[in-house]
Amino acid sequence: MAITSGYSIDAYCDCEQCVTNIDPVGRWCRQEMTSAAGETYAECAALIRSYGWKLSRNKMHALAPGHKKPKSWGKL
């Protein structure tokens, strides 16, 4: 078990499909999620971005790799 101090992020995908938990065919799906831990927010965000995730500038939204941004959002 690793010990870290400072910061951790649990990012959940905020795309339309993950938020409603229904895929385009109508089947139930699980919301995508990833985690990172480090000394600072920037270090954690860089690790999450290296996995292919996109994080918003206001630190409130995240998108999993290959997922589409909802039209209701501003710039991500």
ABEGO torsion letter per residue (X at the ends): XBBBBGBBBBBBBABAAAAAGBBAAGBBBBBBBBBBBBABAAAAAAAAAAAGBBBBAAGABBBBBGBBBBAABBBX
